[in-house]
Amino acid sequence: MAKNAARAGYSPKVARQVAAENMTKPVIAEAIRKAKQVRTGRVQVDQDYVINKIKETLRGAPRSVRFWIRRETLCW
C-alpha cells in the first residue's frame, strides 16, 4: 500500500503512514475489497486455487523435491 501512496504523490517518508491511515477508512477498505473481488472473478484464480495447484504439482514431483519443500517449512 505504501507504493500506492507514493504513486499518489506522497513523499517516501510519509507514504507508509498514509497507507496505514487510509486502510482504516471504511470507504477505501471496501473499494479495495471490491476491486479484489472483481479481479478474482475475472481471472478465475484465488488463493485456494493457487495452493491446490501447487499441491497437485508436488504430488507428482520426485520424493527428493517433496522432502526439500518440507524442510523449507512449506509442508501441508
N, CA, C and O atoms as a Tripos MOL2 file, in Angstrom:
@<TRIPOS>MOLECULE
protein
  304   303    76     0     0
PROTEIN
NO_CHARGES

@<TRIPOS>ATOM
      1 N           0.8030   -1.1930    0.0000 N.3       1 MET1
      2 CA          0.0000    0.0000    0.0000 C.3       1 MET1
      3 C           0.8500    1.2630    0.0000 C.2       1 MET1
      4 O           0.4390    2.2960   -0.5270 O.2       1 MET1
      5 N           2.0280    1.1770    0.5880 N.am      2 ALA2
      6 CA          2.8960    2.3500    0.6140 C.3       2 ALA2
      7 C           3.2910    2.7580   -0.8050 C.2       2 ALA2
      8 O           3.4510    3.9430   -1.0980 O.2       2 ALA2
      9 N           3.4480    1.7630   -1.6820 N.am      3 LYS3
     10 CA          3.7870    2.0860   -3.0730 C.3       3 LYS3
     11 C           2.6740    2.9060   -3.7110 C.2       3 LYS3
     12 O           2.9340    3.8490   -4.4590 O.2       3 LYS3
     13 N           1.4340    2.5380   -3.4100 N.am      4 ASN4
     14 CA          0.3050    3.2890   -3.9610 C.3       4 ASN4
     15 C           0.2750    4.7110   -3.4230 C.2       4 ASN4
     16 O          -0.0260    5.6500   -4.1590 O.2       4 ASN4
     17 N           0.5850    4.8720   -2.1420 N.am      5 ALA5
     18 CA          0.6250    6.2240   -1.5700 C.3       5 ALA5
     19 C           1.7330    7.0390   -2.2240 C.2       5 ALA5
     20 O           1.5480    8.2210   -2.5120 O.2       5 ALA5
     21 N           2.8730    6.4170   -2.4590 N.am      6 ALA6
     22 CA          3.9700    7.1200   -3.1220 C.3       6 ALA6
     23 C           3.5760    7.5100   -4.5460 C.2       6 ALA6
     24 O           3.8920    8.6070   -5.0070 O.2       6 ALA6
     25 N           2.8770    6.5950   -5.2440 N.am      7 ARG7
     26 CA          2.4240    6.9090   -6.6040 C.3       7 ARG7
     27 C           1.4010    8.0410   -6.6050 C.2       7 ARG7
     28 O           1.2710    8.7780   -7.5820 O.2       7 ARG7
     29 N           0.6760    8.1670   -5.4890 N.am      8 ALA8
     30 CA         -0.3200    9.2400   -5.3900 C.3       8 ALA8
     31 C           0.3190   10.5860   -5.0850 C.2       8 ALA8
     32 O          -0.3640   11.6080   -5.0290 O.2       8 ALA8
     33 N           1.6420   10.5800   -4.8880 N.am      9 GLY9
     34 CA          2.3380   11.8430   -4.7080 C.3       9 GLY9
     35 C           2.8390   12.1140   -3.3040 C.2       9 GLY9
     36 O           3.4360   13.1630   -3.0580 O.2       9 GLY9
     37 N           2.6110   11.1980   -2.3790 N.am     10 TYR10
     38 CA          3.1240   11.3900   -1.0180 C.3      10 TYR10
     39 C           4.6230   11.1210   -1.0020 C.2      10 TYR10
     40 O           5.1190   10.2910   -1.7620 O.2      10 TYR10
     41 N           5.3360   11.8230   -0.1360 N.am     11 SER11
     42 CA          6.7800   11.6220   -0.0500 C.3      11 SER11
     43 C           7.0580   10.2290    0.5090 C.2      11 SER11
     44 O           6.2420    9.6890    1.2550 O.2      11 SER11
     45 N           8.1980    9.6450    0.1570 N.am     12 PRO12
     46 CA          8.5370    8.3150    0.6710 C.3      12 PRO12
     47 C           8.5340    8.2500    2.1990 C.2      12 PRO12
     48 O           8.2530    7.2000    2.7760 O.2      12 PRO12
     49 N           8.8460    9.3640    2.8490 N.am     13 LYS13
     50 CA          8.8980    9.3750    4.3150 C.3      13 LYS13
     51 C           7.5270    9.1500    4.9490 C.2      13 LYS13
     52 O           7.4270    8.5150    5.9980 O.2      13 LYS13
     53 N           6.4840    9.6610    4.3260 N.am     14 VAL14
     54 CA          5.1520    9.5460    4.9250 C.3      14 VAL14
     55 C           4.2460    8.5570    4.2010 C.2      14 VAL14
     56 O           3.1190    8.3240    4.6390 O.2      14 VAL14
     57 N           4.7140    7.9710    3.1040 N.am     15 ALA15
     58 CA          3.8640    7.0860    2.3040 C.3      15 ALA15
     59 C           3.3410    5.9040    3.1230 C.2      15 ALA15
     60 O           2.1610    5.5680    3.0240 O.2      15 ALA15
     61 N           4.1980    5.2660    3.9320 N.am     16 ARG16
     62 CA          3.7660    4.1140    4.7320 C.3      16 ARG16
     63 C           2.7020    4.5290    5.7490 C.2      16 ARG16
     64 O           1.7150    3.8200    5.9430 O.2      16 ARG16
     65 N           2.9020    5.6680    6.3900 N.am     17 GLN17
     66 CA          1.9510    6.1540    7.3830 C.3      17 GLN17
     67 C           0.6060    6.4720    6.7290 C.2      17 GLN17
     68 O          -0.4460    6.1160    7.2600 O.2      17 GLN17
     69 N           0.6440    7.1330    5.5920 N.am     18 VAL18
     70 CA         -0.5830    7.4970    4.8920 C.3      18 VAL18
     71 C          -1.3200    6.2350    4.4460 C.2      18 VAL18
     72 O          -2.5450    6.1590    4.5430 O.2      18 VAL18
     73 N          -0.5770    5.2540    3.9600 N.am     19 ALA19
     74 CA         -1.1910    4.0000    3.5270 C.3      19 ALA19
     75 C          -1.8910    3.3120    4.6970 C.2      19 ALA19
     76 O          -3.0150    2.8300    4.5520 O.2      19 ALA19
     77 N          -1.2380    3.2650    5.8410 N.am     20 ALA20
     78 CA         -1.8370    2.6400    7.0250 C.3      20 ALA20
     79 C          -3.0960    3.3880    7.4570 C.2      20 ALA20
     80 O          -4.1030    2.7710    7.8050 O.2      20 ALA20
     81 N          -3.0350    4.6980    7.4320 N.am     21 GLU21
     82 CA         -4.2070    5.5010    7.7970 C.3      21 GLU21
     83 C          -5.3600    5.2600    6.8220 C.2      21 GLU21
     84 O          -6.5140    5.1210    7.2270 O.2      21 GLU21
     85 N          -5.0310    5.2140    5.5520 N.am     22 ASN22
     86 CA         -6.0740    5.0150    4.5430 C.3      22 ASN22
     87 C          -6.7640    3.6640    4.7000 C.2      22 ASN22
     88 O          -7.9630    3.5540    4.4450 O.2      22 ASN22
     89 N          -6.0330    2.6410    5.1100 N.am     23 MET23
     90 CA         -6.6280    1.3150    5.2580 C.3      23 MET23
     91 C          -7.6180    1.2590    6.4170 C.2      23 MET23
     92 O          -8.4230    0.3300    6.4870 O.2      23 MET23
     93 N          -7.5790    2.2280    7.3260 N.am     24 THR24
     94 CA         -8.5450    2.2620    8.4220 C.3      24 THR24
     95 C          -9.8390    2.9470    8.0020 C.2      24 THR24
     96 O         -10.8220    2.9260    8.7430 O.2      24 THR24
     97 N          -9.8470    3.5450    6.8350 N.am     25 LYS25
     98 CA        -11.0400    4.2430    6.3520 C.3      25 LYS25
     99 C         -11.9510    3.2320    5.6500 C.2      25 LYS25
    100 O         -11.5380    2.5980    4.6790 O.2      25 LYS25
    101 N         -13.1800    3.0780    6.1320 N.am     26 PRO26
    102 CA        -14.0810    2.0610    5.5820 C.3      26 PRO26
    103 C         -14.3180    2.1800    4.0790 C.2      26 PRO26
    104 O         -14.4140    1.1620    3.3930 O.2      26 PRO26
    105 N         -14.4120    3.3730    3.5640 N.am     27 VAL27
    106 CA        -14.6780    3.5640    2.1370 C.3      27 VAL27
    107 C         -13.5200    3.0180    1.3000 C.2      27 VAL27
    108 O         -13.7390    2.3550    0.2860 O.2      27 VAL27
    109 N         -12.3080    3.2960    1.7240 N.am     28 ILE28
    110 CA        -11.1360    2.8400    0.9820 C.3      28 ILE28
    111 C         -10.9870    1.3240    1.0980 C.2      28 ILE28
    112 O         -10.7380    0.6420    0.1040 O.2      28 ILE28
    113 N         -11.1400    0.8000    2.3160 N.am     29 ALA29
    114 CA        -11.0280   -0.6520    2.5120 C.3      29 ALA29
    115 C         -12.0740   -1.3910    1.6920 C.2      29 ALA29
    116 O         -11.7750   -2.4410    1.1240 O.2      29 ALA29
    117 N         -13.2820   -0.8740    1.6170 N.am     30 GLU30
    118 CA        -14.3470   -1.5090    0.8380 C.3      30 GLU30
    119 C         -14.0450   -1.4410   -0.6550 C.2      30 GLU30
    120 O         -14.3000   -2.4020   -1.3800 O.2      30 GLU30
    121 N         -13.5110   -0.3280   -1.1180 N.am     31 ALA31
    122 CA        -13.1490   -0.2080   -2.5380 C.3      31 ALA31
    123 C         -12.0730   -1.2240   -2.9060 C.2      31 ALA31
    124 O         -12.1290   -1.8160   -3.9840 O.2      31 ALA31
    125 N         -11.1060   -1.4310   -2.0350 N.am     32 ILE32
    126 CA        -10.0490   -2.4130   -2.2940 C.3      32 ILE32
    127 C         -10.6310   -3.8280   -2.3060 C.2      32 ILE32
    128 O         -10.2870   -4.6420   -3.1630 O.2      32 ILE32
    129 N         -11.5230   -4.1130   -1.3380 N.am     33 ARG33
    130 CA        -12.1510   -5.4340   -1.2900 C.3      33 ARG33
    131 C         -12.9360   -5.7200   -2.5680 C.2      33 ARG33
    132 O         -12.8590   -6.8220   -3.1120 O.2      33 ARG33
    133 N         -13.6890   -4.7290   -3.0490 N.am     34 LYS34
    134 CA        -14.4610   -4.9060   -4.2840 C.3      34 LYS34
    135 C         -13.5510   -5.0990   -5.4880 C.2      34 LYS34
    136 O         -13.8330   -5.9290   -6.3520 O.2      34 LYS34
    137 N         -12.4710   -4.3480   -5.5510 N.am     35 ALA35
    138 CA        -11.5390   -4.4830   -6.6740 C.3      35 ALA35
    139 C         -10.9100   -5.8740   -6.6910 C.2      35 ALA35
    140 O         -10.7410   -6.4670   -7.7560 O.2      35 ALA35
    141 N         -10.5640   -6.3930   -5.5160 N.am     36 LYS36
    142 CA        -10.0060   -7.7520   -5.4420 C.3      36 LYS36
    143 C         -11.0370   -8.7890   -5.8800 C.2      36 LYS36
    144 O         -10.7050   -9.7630   -6.5570 O.2      36 LYS36
    145 N         -12.2800   -8.5690   -5.4880 N.am     37 GLN37
    146 CA        -13.3450   -9.4920   -5.8510 C.3      37 GLN37
    147 C         -13.5540   -9.5090   -7.3700 C.2      37 GLN37
    148 O         -13.7320  -10.5710   -7.9670 O.2      37 GLN37
    149 N         -13.5300   -8.3420   -7.9770 N.am     38 VAL38
    150 CA        -13.6800   -8.2440   -9.4330 C.3      38 VAL38
    151 C         -12.5230   -8.9520  -10.1260 C.2      38 VAL38
    152 O         -12.7290   -9.6940  -11.0860 O.2      38 VAL38
    153 N         -11.3020   -8.7230   -9.6380 N.am     39 ARG39
    154 CA        -10.1310   -9.3560  -10.2360 C.3      39 ARG39
    155 C         -10.2170  -10.8730  -10.1180 C.2      39 ARG39
    156 O          -9.9310  -11.5860  -11.0800 O.2      39 ARG39
    157 N         -10.6060  -11.3680   -8.9510 N.am     40 THR40
    158 CA        -10.7240  -12.8140   -8.7540 C.3      40 THR40
    159 C         -11.7410  -13.3950   -9.7270 C.2      40 THR40
    160 O         -11.5020  -14.4520  -10.3110 O.2      40 THR40
    161 N         -12.8460  -12.7330   -9.9040 N.am     41 GLY41
    162 CA        -13.8550  -13.2090  -10.8450 C.3      41 GLY41
    163 C         -13.3700  -13.1660  -12.2790 C.2      41 GLY41
    164 O         -13.6970  -14.0450  -13.0760 O.2      41 GLY41
    165 N         -12.6050  -12.1660  -12.6080 N.am     42 ARG42
    166 CA        -12.1120  -12.0050  -13.9760 C.3      42 ARG42
    167 C         -11.1000  -13.0850  -14.3410 C.2      42 ARG42
    168 O         -11.1620  -13.6540  -15.4300 O.2      42 ARG42
    169 N         -10.1840  -13.3630  -13.4440 N.am     43 VAL43
    170 CA         -9.1180  -14.3110  -13.7740 C.3      43 VAL43
    171 C          -9.4240  -15.7230  -13.3030 C.2      43 VAL43
    172 O          -8.6940  -16.6560  -13.6360 O.2      43 VAL43
    173 N         -10.5040  -15.8930  -12.5250 N.am     44 GLN44
    174 CA        -10.9110  -17.2020  -12.0250 C.3      44 GLN44
    175 C          -9.8280  -17.8700  -11.1840 C.2      44 GLN44
    176 O          -9.6900  -19.0940  -11.1940 O.2      44 GLN44
    177 N          -9.0650  -17.0620  -10.4580 N.am     45 VAL45
    178 CA         -7.9960  -17.5900   -9.6120 C.3      45 VAL45
    179 C          -8.0940  -16.9200   -8.2460 C.2      45 VAL45
    180 O          -8.2360  -15.7010   -8.1430 O.2      45 VAL45
    181 N          -8.0160  -17.7330   -7.2070 N.am     46 ASP46
    182 CA         -7.9250  -17.1900   -5.8590 C.3      46 ASP46
    183 C          -6.8160  -17.9330   -5.1180 C.2      46 ASP46
    184 O          -6.1630  -18.8050   -5.6930 O.2      46 ASP46
    185 N          -6.6030  -17.6000   -3.8670 N.am     47 GLN47
    186 CA         -5.5050  -18.2090   -3.1080 C.3      47 GLN47
    187 C          -5.6640  -19.7160   -2.9900 C.2      47 GLN47
    188 O          -4.6830  -20.4510   -3.1030 O.2      47 GLN47
    189 N          -6.8770  -20.1820   -2.7640 N.am     48 ASP48
    190 CA         -7.1000  -21.6210   -2.6460 C.3      48 ASP48
    191 C          -6.7340  -22.3540   -3.9290 C.2      48 ASP48
    192 O          -6.1430  -23.4330   -3.8910 O.2      48 ASP48
    193 N          -7.0890  -21.7590   -5.0710 N.am     49 TYR49
    194 CA         -6.7570  -22.3720   -6.3540 C.3      49 TYR49
    195 C          -5.2450  -22.5200   -6.5110 C.2      49 TYR49
    196 O          -4.7560  -23.5690   -6.9310 O.2      49 TYR49
    197 N          -4.5170  -21.4700   -6.1730 N.am     50 VAL50
    198 CA         -3.0550  -21.4980   -6.3100 C.3      50 VAL50
    199 C          -2.4500  -22.5700   -5.4080 C.2      50 VAL50
    200 O          -1.6100  -23.3510   -5.8550 O.2      50 VAL50
    201 N          -2.8670  -22.6150   -4.1480 N.am     51 ILE51
    202 CA         -2.3390  -23.6150   -3.2160 C.3      51 ILE51
    203 C          -2.6630  -25.0220   -3.7020 C.2      51 ILE51
    204 O          -1.8010  -25.9000   -3.6560 O.2      51 ILE51
    205 N          -3.8750  -25.2500   -4.1610 N.am     52 ASN52
    206 CA         -4.2390  -26.5830   -4.6550 C.3      52 ASN52
    207 C          -3.4240  -26.9800   -5.8780 C.2      52 ASN52
    208 O          -3.0450  -28.1430   -6.0130 O.2      52 ASN52
    209 N          -3.1520  -26.0440   -6.7600 N.am     53 LYS53
    210 CA         -2.3220  -26.3520   -7.9360 C.3      53 LYS53
    211 C          -0.8980  -26.7120   -7.5240 C.2      53 LYS53
    212 O          -0.2900  -27.6150   -8.0990 O.2      53 LYS53
    213 N          -0.3690  -26.0050   -6.5280 N.am     54 ILE54
    214 CA          0.9710  -26.3220   -6.0340 C.3      54 ILE54
    215 C           0.9790  -27.7280   -5.4490 C.2      54 ILE54
    216 O           1.8970  -28.5060   -5.7080 O.2      54 ILE54
    217 N          -0.0380  -28.0520   -4.6640 N.am     55 LYS55
    218 CA         -0.1270  -29.3940   -4.0790 C.3      55 LYS55
    219 C          -0.1750  -30.4680   -5.1630 C.2      55 LYS55
    220 O           0.5390  -31.4690   -5.0890 O.2      55 LYS55
    221 N          -1.0250  -30.2520   -6.1760 N.am     56 GLU56
    222 CA         -1.1430  -31.2240   -7.2620 C.3      56 GLU56
    223 C           0.1930  -31.4220   -7.9660 C.2      56 GLU56
    224 O           0.5710  -32.5490   -8.2870 O.2      56 GLU56
    225 N           0.8960  -30.3420   -8.2000 N.am     57 THR57
    226 CA          2.1900  -30.4130   -8.8800 C.3      57 THR57
    227 C           3.1970  -31.1860   -8.0440 C.2      57 THR57
    228 O           3.9310  -32.0270   -8.5620 O.2      57 THR57
    229 N           3.2260  -30.8970   -6.7550 N.am     58 LEU58
    230 CA          4.2070  -31.5570   -5.8930 C.3      58 LEU58
    231 C           3.8930  -33.0230   -5.6520 C.2      58 LEU58
    232 O           4.8020  -33.8120   -5.3940 O.2      58 LEU58
    233 N           2.6270  -33.4020   -5.7320 N.am     59 ARG59
    234 CA          2.2900  -34.8200   -5.5690 C.3      59 ARG59
    235 C           2.9520  -35.6570   -6.6520 C.2      59 ARG59
    236 O           3.2790  -36.8210   -6.4210 O.2      59 ARG59
    237 N           3.1510  -35.0820   -7.8210 N.am     60 GLY60
    238 CA          3.7900  -35.8030   -8.9100 C.3      60 GLY60
    239 C           5.2930  -35.5930   -8.9540 C.2      60 GLY60
    240 O           5.9710  -36.1630   -9.8080 O.2      60 GLY60
    241 N           5.8220  -34.7830   -8.0470 N.am     61 ALA61
    242 CA          7.2560  -34.4840   -8.0370 C.3      61 ALA61
    243 C           8.0290  -35.6340   -7.3930 C.2      61 ALA61
    244 O           7.4780  -36.3880   -6.5910 O.2      61 ALA61
    245 N           9.2910  -35.7600   -7.7450 N.am     62 PRO62
    246 CA         10.1200  -36.7940   -7.1140 C.3      62 PRO62
    247 C          10.1770  -36.5980   -5.6050 C.2      62 PRO62
    248 O          10.0130  -35.4860   -5.1020 O.2      62 PRO62
    249 N          10.4090  -37.6810   -4.9010 N.am     63 ARG63
    250 CA         10.4390  -37.6480   -3.4350 C.3      63 ARG63
    251 C          11.4560  -36.6370   -2.9050 C.2      63 ARG63
    252 O          11.2010  -35.9710   -1.9020 O.2      63 ARG63
    253 N          12.5930  -36.5190   -3.5650 N.am     64 SER64
    254 CA         13.6180  -35.5890   -3.0930 C.3      64 SER64
    255 C          13.1200  -34.1490   -3.1030 C.2      64 SER64
    256 O          13.4740  -33.3690   -2.2190 O.2      64 SER64
    257 N          12.3110  -33.7900   -4.0810 N.am     65 VAL65
    258 CA         11.7620  -32.4350   -4.1550 C.3      65 VAL65
    259 C          10.7670  -32.2300   -3.0310 C.2      65 VAL65
    260 O          10.7890  -31.1890   -2.3730 O.2      65 VAL65
    261 N           9.8980  -33.1950   -2.7970 N.am     66 ARG66
    262 CA          8.9130  -33.0790   -1.7210 C.3      66 ARG66
    263 C           9.6070  -32.9520   -0.3720 C.2      66 ARG66
    264 O           9.1680  -32.1730    0.4740 O.2      66 ARG66
    265 N          10.6730  -33.6990   -0.1580 N.am     67 PHE67
    266 CA         11.4160  -33.6180    1.0930 C.3      67 PHE67
    267 C          12.0130  -32.2270    1.2710 C.2      67 PHE67
    268 O          11.9580  -31.6640    2.3640 O.2      67 PHE67
    269 N          12.5800  -31.6720    0.2110 N.am     68 TRP68
    270 CA         13.1750  -30.3450    0.2800 C.3      68 TRP68
    271 C          12.1200  -29.3050    0.6460 C.2      68 TRP68
    272 O          12.3740  -28.4190    1.4620 O.2      68 TRP68
    273 N          10.9520  -29.4120    0.0490 N.am     69 ILE69
    274 CA          9.8720  -28.4720    0.3400 C.3      69 ILE69
    275 C           9.4930  -28.5630    1.8130 C.2      69 ILE69
    276 O           9.3150  -27.5330    2.4640 O.2      69 ILE69
    277 N           9.3670  -29.7660    2.3490 N.am     70 ARG70
    278 CA          9.0310  -29.9140    3.7690 C.3      70 ARG70
    279 C          10.0960  -29.2790    4.6470 C.2      70 ARG70
    280 O           9.7800  -28.6290    5.6430 O.2      70 ARG70
    281 N          11.3550  -29.4680    4.2770 N.am     71 ARG71
    282 CA         12.4370  -28.8970    5.0530 C.3      71 ARG71
    283 C          12.3550  -27.3800    5.0780 C.2      71 ARG71
    284 O          12.7630  -26.7510    6.0540 O.2      71 ARG71
    285 N          11.8390  -26.7990    4.0320 N.am     72 GLU72
    286 CA         11.7310  -25.3360    3.9500 C.3      72 GLU72
    287 C          10.4310  -24.8320    4.5850 C.2      72 GLU72
    288 O          10.0460  -23.6830    4.3700 O.2      72 GLU72
    289 N           9.7650  -25.6660    5.3510 N.am     73 THR73
    290 CA          8.5280  -25.3620    6.1120 C.3      73 THR73
    291 C           7.3430  -25.0080    5.2280 C.2      73 THR73
    292 O           6.4740  -24.2340    5.6300 O.2      73 THR73
    293 N           7.3060  -25.5590    4.0570 N.am     74 LEU74
    294 CA          6.1500  -25.3490    3.1930 C.3      74 LEU74
    295 C           5.2760  -26.6020    3.1430 C.2      74 LEU74
    296 O           4.5260  -26.8040    2.1880 O.2      74 LEU74
    297 N           5.3740  -27.4250    4.1580 N.am     75 CYS75
    298 CA          4.6220  -28.6770    4.1380 C.3      75 CYS75
    299 C           3.1610  -28.4490    4.5030 C.2      75 CYS75
    300 O           2.7910  -27.4240    5.0760 O.2      75 CYS75
    301 N           2.3570  -29.4230    4.1560 N.am     76 TRP76
    302 CA          0.9310  -29.3650    4.4830 C.3      76 TRP76
    303 C           0.4770  -30.6940    4.9940 C.2      76 TRP76
    304 O          -0.6960  -30.8590    5.3280 O.2      76 TRP76
@<TRIPOS>BOND
     1     1     2 1
     2     2     3 1
     3     3     4 2
     4     3     5 am
     5     5     6 1
     6     6     7 1
     7     7     8 2
     8     7     9 am
     9     9    10 1
    10    10    11 1
    11    11    12 2
    12    11    13 am
    13    13    14 1
    14    14    15 1
    15    15    16 2
    16    15    17 am
    17    17    18 1
    18    18    19 1
    19    19    20 2
    20    19    21 am
    21    21    22 1
    22    22    23 1
    23    23    24 2
    24    23    25 am
    25    25    26 1
    26    26    27 1
    27    27    28 2
    28    27    29 am
    29    29    30 1
    30    30    31 1
    31    31    32 2
    32    31    33 am
    33    33    34 1
    34    34    35 1
    35    35    36 2
    36    35    37 am
    37    37    38 1
    38    38    39 1
    39    39    40 2
    40    39    41 am
    41    41    42 1
    42    42    43 1
    43    43    44 2
    44    43    45 am
    45    45    46 1
    46    46    47 1
    47    47    48 2
    48    47    49 am
    49    49    50 1
    50    50    51 1
    51    51    52 2
    52    51    53 am
    53    53    54 1
    54    54    55 1
    55    55    56 2
    56    55    57 am
    57    57    58 1
    58    58    59 1
    59    59    60 2
    60    59    61 am
    61    61    62 1
    62    62    63 1
    63    63    64 2
    64    63    65 am
    65    65    66 1
    66    66    67 1
    67    67    68 2
    68    67    69 am
    69    69    70 1
    70    70    71 1
    71    71    72 2
    72    71    73 am
    73    73    74 1
    74    74    75 1
    75    75    76 2
    76    75    77 am
    77    77    78 1
    78    78    79 1
    79    79    80 2
    80    79    81 am
    81    81    82 1
    82    82    83 1
    83    83    84 2
    84    83    85 am
    85    85    86 1
    86    86    87 1
    87    87    88 2
    88    87    89 am
    89    89    90 1
    90    90    91 1
    91    91    92 2
    92    91    93 am
    93    93    94 1
    94    94    95 1
    95    95    96 2
    96    95    97 am
    97    97    98 1
    98    98    99 1
    99    99   100 2
   100    99   101 am
   101   101   102 1
   102   102   103 1
   103   103   104 2
   104   103   105 am
   105   105   106 1
   106   106   107 1
   107   107   108 2
   108   107   109 am
   109   109   110 1
   110   110   111 1
   111   111   112 2
   112   111   113 am
   113   113   114 1
   114   114   115 1
   115   115   116 2
   116   115   117 am
   117   117   118 1
   118   118   119 1
   119   119   120 2
   120   119   121 am
   121   121   122 1
   122   122   123 1
   123   123   124 2
   124   123   125 am
   125   125   126 1
   126   126   127 1
   127   127   128 2
   128   127   129 am
   129   129   130 1
   130   130   131 1
   131   131   132 2
   132   131   133 am
   133   133   134 1
   134   134   135 1
   135   135   136 2
   136   135   137 am
   137   137   138 1
   138   138   139 1
   139   139   140 2
   140   139   141 am
   141   141   142 1
   142   142   143 1
   143   143   144 2
   144   143   145 am
   145   145   146 1
   146   146   147 1
   147   147   148 2
   148   147   149 am
   149   149   150 1
   150   150   151 1
   151   151   152 2
   152   151   153 am
   153   153   154 1
   154   154   155 1
   155   155   156 2
   156   155   157 am
   157   157   158 1
   158   158   159 1
   159   159   160 2
   160   159   161 am
   161   161   162 1
   162   162   163 1
   163   163   164 2
   164   163   165 am
   165   165   166 1
   166   166   167 1
   167   167   168 2
   168   167   169 am
   169   169   170 1
   170   170   171 1
   171   171   172 2
   172   171   173 am
   173   173   174 1
   174   174   175 1
   175   175   176 2
   176   175   177 am
   177   177   178 1
   178   178   179 1
   179   179   180 2
   180   179   181 am
   181   181   182 1
   182   182   183 1
   183   183   184 2
   184   183   185 am
   185   185   186 1
   186   186   187 1
   187   187   188 2
   188   187   189 am
   189   189   190 1
   190   190   191 1
   191   191   192 2
   192   191   193 am
   193   193   194 1
   194   194   195 1
   195   195   196 2
   196   195   197 am
   197   197   198 1
   198   198   199 1
   199   199   200 2
   200   199   201 am
   201   201   202 1
   202   202   203 1
   203   203   204 2
   204   203   205 am
   205   205   206 1
   206   206   207 1
   207   207   208 2
   208   207   209 am
   209   209   210 1
   210   210   211 1
   211   211   212 2
   212   211   213 am
   213   213   214 1
   214   214   215 1
   215   215   216 2
   216   215   217 am
   217   217   218 1
   218   218   219 1
   219   219   220 2
   220   219   221 am
   221   221   222 1
   222   222   223 1
   223   223   224 2
   224   223   225 am
   225   225   226 1
   226   226   227 1
   227   227   228 2
   228   227   229 am
   229   229   230 1
   230   230   231 1
   231   231   232 2
   232   231   233 am
   233   233   234 1
   234   234   235 1
   235   235   236 2
   236   235   237 am
   237   237   238 1
   238   238   239 1
   239   239   240 2
   240   239   241 am
   241   241   242 1
   242   242   243 1
   243   243   244 2
   244   243   245 am
   245   245   246 1
   246   246   247 1
   247   247   248 2
   248   247   249 am
   249   249   250 1
   250   250   251 1
   251   251   252 2
   252   251   253 am
   253   253   254 1
   254   254   255 1
   255   255   256 2
   256   255   257 am
   257   257   258 1
   258   258   259 1
   259   259   260 2
   260   259   261 am
   261   261   262 1
   262   262   263 1
   263   263   264 2
   264   263   265 am
   265   265   266 1
   266   266   267 1
   267   267   268 2
   268   267   269 am
   269   269   270 1
   270   270   271 1
   271   271   272 2
   272   271   273 am
   273   273   274 1
   274   274   275 1
   275   275   276 2
   276   275   277 am
   277   277   278 1
   278   278   279 1
   279   279   280 2
   280   279   281 am
   281   281   282 1
   282   282   283 1
   283   283   284 2
   284   283   285 am
   285   285   286 1
   286   286   287 1
   287   287   288 2
   288   287   289 am
   289   289   290 1
   290   290   291 1
   291   291   292 2
   292   291   293 am
   293   293   294 1
   294   294   295 1
   295   295   296 2
   296   295   297 am
   297   297   298 1
   298   298   299 1
   299   299   300 2
   300   299   301 am
   301   301   302 1
   302   302   303 1
   303   303   304 2
@<TRIPOS>SUBSTRUCTURE
     1 MET1         2 RESIDUE 1 A MET
     2 ALA2         6 RESIDUE 1 A ALA
     3 LYS3        10 RESIDUE 1 A LYS
     4 ASN4        14 RESIDUE 1 A ASN
     5 ALA5        18 RESIDUE 1 A ALA
     6 ALA6        22 RESIDUE 1 A ALA
     7 ARG7        26 RESIDUE 1 A ARG
     8 ALA8        30 RESIDUE 1 A ALA
     9 GLY9        34 RESIDUE 1 A GLY
    10 TYR10       38 RESIDUE 1 A TYR
    11 SER11       42 RESIDUE 1 A SER
    12 PRO12       46 RESIDUE 1 A PRO
    13 LYS13       50 RESIDUE 1 A LYS
    14 VAL14       54 RESIDUE 1 A VAL
    15 ALA15       58 RESIDUE 1 A ALA
    16 ARG16       62 RESIDUE 1 A ARG
    17 GLN17       66 RESIDUE 1 A GLN
    18 VAL18       70 RESIDUE 1 A VAL
    19 ALA19       74 RESIDUE 1 A ALA
    20 ALA20       78 RESIDUE 1 A ALA
    21 GLU21       82 RESIDUE 1 A GLU
    22 ASN22       86 RESIDUE 1 A ASN
    23 MET23       90 RESIDUE 1 A MET
    24 THR24       94 RESIDUE 1 A THR
    25 LYS25       98 RESIDUE 1 A LYS
    26 PRO26      102 RESIDUE 1 A PRO
    27 VAL27      106 RESIDUE 1 A VAL
    28 ILE28      110 RESIDUE 1 A ILE
    29 ALA29      114 RESIDUE 1 A ALA
    30 GLU30      118 RESIDUE 1 A GLU
    31 ALA31      122 RESIDUE 1 A ALA
    32 ILE32      126 RESIDUE 1 A ILE
    33 ARG33      130 RESIDUE 1 A ARG
    34 LYS34      134 RESIDUE 1 A LYS
    35 ALA35      138 RESIDUE 1 A ALA
    36 LYS36      142 RESIDUE 1 A LYS
    37 GLN37      146 RESIDUE 1 A GLN
    38 VAL38      150 RESIDUE 1 A VAL
    39 ARG39      154 RESIDUE 1 A ARG
    40 THR40      158 RESIDUE 1 A THR
    41 GLY41      162 RESIDUE 1 A GLY
    42 ARG42      166 RESIDUE 1 A ARG
    43 VAL43      170 RESIDUE 1 A VAL
    44 GLN44      174 RESIDUE 1 A GLN
    45 VAL45      178 RESIDUE 1 A VAL
    46 ASP46      182 RESIDUE 1 A ASP
    47 GLN47      186 RESIDUE 1 A GLN
    48 ASP48      190 RESIDUE 1 A ASP
    49 TYR49      194 RESIDUE 1 A TYR
    50 VAL50      198 RESIDUE 1 A VAL
    51 ILE51      202 RESIDUE 1 A ILE
    52 ASN52      206 RESIDUE 1 A ASN
    53 LYS53      210 RESIDUE 1 A LYS
    54 ILE54      214 RESIDUE 1 A ILE
    55 LYS55      218 RESIDUE 1 A LYS
    56 GLU56      222 RESIDUE 1 A GLU
    57 THR57      226 RESIDUE 1 A THR
    58 LEU58      230 RESIDUE 1 A LEU
    59 ARG59      234 RESIDUE 1 A ARG
    60 GLY60      238 RESIDUE 1 A GLY
    61 ALA61      242 RESIDUE 1 A ALA
    62 PRO62      246 RESIDUE 1 A PRO
    63 ARG63      250 RESIDUE 1 A ARG
    64 SER64      254 RESIDUE 1 A SER
    65 VAL65      258 RESIDUE 1 A VAL
    66 ARG66      262 RESIDUE 1 A ARG
    67 PHE67      266 RESIDUE 1 A PHE
    68 TRP68      270 RESIDUE 1 A TRP
    69 ILE69      274 RESIDUE 1 A ILE
    70 ARG70      278 RESIDUE 1 A ARG
    71 ARG71      282 RESIDUE 1 A ARG
    72 GLU72      286 RESIDUE 1 A GLU
    73 THR73      290 RESIDUE 1 A THR
    74 LEU74      294 RESIDUE 1 A LEU
    75 CYS75      298 RESIDUE 1 A CYS
    76 TRP76      302 RESIDUE 1 A TRP
